[in-house]
Amino acid sequence: MVLISAVRDYINRMLQDISGMKVLILDSHTVSIVSVGYSQSELLQKEVFLVELVDSIYKSKEPMSHLKAVYFLRPTSENIQHLRQQLASPRFGEYHLFFSNILKDTQIHNLADADEQEVVQQIQEFYADFVAIDPYHFTLNMPSNHIYMLPAVVDPSNSQHFCDRVVDGIASIFLALKRRPIIRYQRNSDIAKRIAQETAKLMYQQESGLFDFRRMEVSPLLLVIDRRDDPVTPLLNQWTYQAMVHELIGIQDNKVDLRNIGKLPKDQQEVVLSSEQDAFFKANMYENFGDIGMNIKRLVDEFQQISKSNQSIQTIEDMAKFVDKYPEYRKMHGNVSKHVTLVTEMSKIVEERKLMLVSETEQELACNGGQVAAFEAVTNLLNNESVSDIDRLRLVMLYALRYEKESPVQLMQLFNKLASRSAKYKPGLVQFVLKQAGVDKRTGDLFGNRDLLNIARNMARGLKGVENVYTQHQPLLFQTMESISKGRLRDVDYPYVGNHFQQGRPQEVVIFIVGGTTYEESRSVALQNASNSGIRFILGGSVVLNSKRFLKDLEEAQRIARSSTAVI
Amino acid sequence: MATRNRTVVYRRHRDAVKSVRAPLFSSASGSGGPVIEMASLLGSNRSSYAPLSTEDPGPSSRDAFTVGLPPSWVDDSEQVAANIQRARAKMAELVKAHAKALMPSFEDGKEDQHLIEALTQEITDILRRSEKRLQKLSASGSAEDSNVRKNVQRSLATDLQNLSVELRRKQSTYLKRLQQQKEGPDGVDLEMNLNGNKSSLEDDEFSDVGFNEQQMVKIKKGQQEREREINQVVQSVNELAQIMKDLSVLVIDQGTIVDRIDYNIQTVAVSVDEGLKQLQKAERTQKKGGMVRCATVLVIMCFIMLVLLILKEILF
């Protein structure tokens, strides 16, 4: 709740003091930021009757001076350029400028130079520079996410852009929450260290006045970790509702695009999956596929009851009742269609790709099981004709990540088989993954087989049996959160920046995963928050990953690494 | 949530730049004038939808930027908004009248009924007129601010729909309470009204003497009056239902894709894109069109013939 309500508060404040008809002008990033938290009908209530993009080339030259312009942009140089052009020949009566992050003085001076007509009434910084997709989950929707896998020397300017954007996003989170955190980072990740140090510099030195909030007794914690410490979670197939939709179809800014998936009626081609607006989704987003099926059936039954009663209209009273309830009925109809469509499409995909079979092996690889059995299972699936290329690749990757050191010969065999079976497979990708995220590079105990305590725990779990073999995997993040709750996050693995130190347990923790989060991890965070442990966790990342996106990042990084001279 | 206001820094720099530029202009007003104007504009309290027409054209140095009057449809939308306000006020009156009519009283309550009827009729009229005007809104105006118009329409349509729903709900509760009340003292009467045959049988059964002439007349008159009341309320319910159906097309469903800001921006871009492509295609086909070529050839032929004719006249 806290992230979405922060964004809504900012937007409310932007619009409430300006009376009259308004036009809201956004850029391509702030469109996402605003759309996930505010709806079009709410904008209309606030008298915003037009929404435009700042760089829209279709903009007419016609002046609309009866409108007041409210700009909400990121403070980038392109936006400042656009603004300068538009201030030089103003179309609207008044201009109110809001920026989502800290402005440099030069940018203010540039704008003042261009504002000859003196149409600008105010310039403010409203720090909503993140996309709040769920109450405790945010993302930054960064375009070239793969940069984090490469050392900075390969592409220094893009690396710097990446770090700057991440630092801006994290800074705006803490400005929105009005806190200044203690910062820790993952020791063996250069990019995490760099981001942590630059954030500390911003918060404690460059803009220390801005961040100087009232100190509570316990400072919150910012933990910057690297995706490559847990490469398994994004590769796994998911079986809980929100994560599954993203894995099989894809969710972007809480919207699902179904246009490529078969023939659907016009109003179901793009749907919204937001826990704030859809009560059924809110209750079922973390449930597994079997339970969802049952709940949807119940929903459809309820709906059928209501439509049956609507059809028997005898008296005037019935008619009146019908007209009364019609808007609700229509909304329910849309909602039920949406969920039924989604579940149908996903069932189709599961059937086609034989995902139940594949996922069983995946979970075995990720959680437990012996090496010999695993090798056999993977080989069988590789030989199976109906398994798709991407699933084969994922299986081999998971096997390689788990049994990297145990049997190199068999690993080679799998590589060769994969290369021979999959036509589109780019050779060396699995080796690249091992180089990036192999056992030597990882800090956390990903498979629970490093120390005796974890091994014992695993054996106990294996003996006890699991409730559902498809959802037995727990992301590494869960262990990290447990360690933080107990105050036992090791300094050796996650050092502090500068001379900060934390006594006791923090009450608010923001975890930022450089390289992207997954919906499985955000589910973990939400369940942890719901368990009332006294600590509130917020999760954020540069993007939201699914297996396709993760593999694409790996391929891009591999391509660049190959073509550049300064390779690791 | 933290914010930071940079307006002061901005203004300072803007004034500094202006004072550098000012010696180049021959205008008299310094930097103080425009700033004060801006401040007064900010301070004035505006009602919603008010046009920005009170700013004077400014000193001669600012010749380029004059504030024009808003387009004409803004007047229409303002009228609809004013109507909505009036309807709301009338609804408050109606609620009071309903409450008064339901209270037990010694009088007949006929004037209360009349008042309620009149008010209900007025409100329904206002809503219907507003709805018609709202439909007209889309037809008028230029294409440039069609988006703004569409959104103003949507917002007003939502308000109108909410008002209709409220009115209907109030009416149905009033109707229900009315029926309950009348049922109380005249329970038997009401039953007779609804179950025609059965009650007449009961009537005969109970006693031949039963209800004498006077009572029958009174009962019949009571029935007719109640029937009339109920019919009228039902009629206004029907009218409102019609209005709601018309309006529901304009209103956005909350929580669907149509309610998303990014979706709306996309569709605008796409439709403008499409429009541009269609225009270009039309232009091309027109240029290539055989029609144009034929026409030019014919015109040239005409001229040639004319010249030949003149020559013939001159030579012979």
Chai-1 contact restraints between the chains, C-beta under 6 A:
chainA,res_idxA,chainB,res_idxB,connection_type,confidence,min_distance_angstrom,max_distance_angstrom,comment,restraint_id
A,A6,B,M1,contact,1.0,0.0,6.0,A-B,restraint_1
A,D9,B,M1,contact,1.0,0.0,6.0,A-B,restraint_2
A,S19,B,R46,contact,1.0,0.0,6.0,A-B,restraint_3
A,G20,B,R46,contact,1.0,0.0,6.0,A-B,restraint_4
A,V31,B,D262,contact,1.0,0.0,6.0,A-B,restraint_5
A,V34,B,I261,contact,1.0,0.0,6.0,A-B,restraint_6
A,S35,B,R260,contact,1.0,0.0,6.0,A-B,restraint_7
A,S35,B,I261,contact,1.0,0.0,6.0,A-B,restraint_8
A,S35,B,D262,contact,1.0,0.0,6.0,A-B,restraint_9
A,S39,B,D259,contact,1.0,0.0,6.0,A-B,restraint_10
A,Q40,B,D259,contact,1.0,0.0,6.0,A-B,restraint_11
A,Q40,B,I261,contact,1.0,0.0,6.0,A-B,restraint_12
A,Q40,B,N264,contact,1.0,0.0,6.0,A-B,restraint_13
A,S41,B,I252,contact,1.0,0.0,6.0,A-B,restraint_14
A,S41,B,Q254,contact,1.0,0.0,6.0,A-B,restraint_15
A,S41,B,D259,contact,1.0,0.0,6.0,A-B,restraint_16
A,L44,B,N151,contact,1.0,0.0,6.0,A-B,restraint_17
A,L44,B,R154,contact,1.0,0.0,6.0,A-B,restraint_18
A,L44,B,S155,contact,1.0,0.0,6.0,A-B,restraint_19
A,F49,B,V148,contact,1.0,0.0,6.0,A-B,restraint_20
A,F49,B,N151,contact,1.0,0.0,6.0,A-B,restraint_21
A,F49,B,V152,contact,1.0,0.0,6.0,A-B,restraint_22
A,L50,B,N147,contact,1.0,0.0,6.0,A-B,restraint_23
A,L50,B,V148,contact,1.0,0.0,6.0,A-B,restraint_24
A,V51,B,I261,contact,1.0,0.0,6.0,A-B,restraint_25
A,V51,B,I265,contact,1.0,0.0,6.0,A-B,restraint_26
A,Y58,B,V272,contact,1.0,0.0,6.0,A-B,restraint_27
A,S60,B,E144,contact,1.0,0.0,6.0,A-B,restraint_28
A,E62,B,E144,contact,1.0,0.0,6.0,A-B,restraint_29
A,M64,B,D145,contact,1.0,0.0,6.0,A-B,restraint_30
A,S65,B,V67,contact,1.0,0.0,6.0,A-B,restraint_31
A,S65,B,G68,contact,1.0,0.0,6.0,A-B,restraint_32
A,H66,B,P51,contact,1.0,0.0,6.0,A-B,restraint_33
A,H66,B,L52,contact,1.0,0.0,6.0,A-B,restraint_34
A,H66,B,P70,contact,1.0,0.0,6.0,A-B,restraint_35
A,G93,B,L52,contact,1.0,0.0,6.0,A-B,restraint_36
A,I108,B,R6,contact,1.0,0.0,6.0,A-B,restraint_37
A,I108,B,V9,contact,1.0,0.0,6.0,A-B,restraint_38
A,I108,B,Y10,contact,1.0,0.0,6.0,A-B,restraint_39
A,H109,B,H13,contact,1.0,0.0,6.0,A-B,restraint_40
A,A112,B,Y10,contact,1.0,0.0,6.0,A-B,restraint_41
A,A112,B,H13,contact,1.0,0.0,6.0,A-B,restraint_42
A,A112,B,R14,contact,1.0,0.0,6.0,A-B,restraint_43
A,A112,B,V17,contact,1.0,0.0,6.0,A-B,restraint_44
A,D113,B,V17,contact,1.0,0.0,6.0,A-B,restraint_45
A,D115,B,R14,contact,1.0,0.0,6.0,A-B,restraint_46
A,Q117,B,F65,contact,1.0,0.0,6.0,A-B,restraint_47
A,E118,B,P34,contact,1.0,0.0,6.0,A-B,restraint_48
A,Q122,B,T7,contact,1.0,0.0,6.0,A-B,restraint_49
A,I123,B,R6,contact,1.0,0.0,6.0,A-B,restraint_50
A,I123,B,T7,contact,1.0,0.0,6.0,A-B,restraint_51
A,I123,B,Y10,contact,1.0,0.0,6.0,A-B,restraint_52
A,Q124,B,T3,contact,1.0,0.0,6.0,A-B,restraint_53
A,Q124,B,N5,contact,1.0,0.0,6.0,A-B,restraint_54
A,E125,B,R4,contact,1.0,0.0,6.0,A-B,restraint_55
A,F126,B,T3,contact,1.0,0.0,6.0,A-B,restraint_56
A,L175,B,A2,contact,1.0,0.0,6.0,A-B,restraint_57
A,A176,B,M1,contact,1.0,0.0,6.0,A-B,restraint_58
A,K178,B,A2,contact,1.0,0.0,6.0,A-B,restraint_59
A,E270,B,I257,contact,1.0,0.0,6.0,A-B,restraint_60
A,V272,B,I257,contact,1.0,0.0,6.0,A-B,restraint_61
A,Q277,B,G255,contact,1.0,0.0,6.0,A-B,restraint_62
A,I316,B,V234,contact,1.0,0.0,6.0,A-B,restraint_63
A,A320,B,S172,contact,1.0,0.0,6.0,A-B,restraint_64
A,A320,B,V237,contact,1.0,0.0,6.0,A-B,restraint_65
A,V323,B,A241,contact,1.0,0.0,6.0,A-B,restraint_66
A,G334,B,T256,contact,1.0,0.0,6.0,A-B,restraint_67
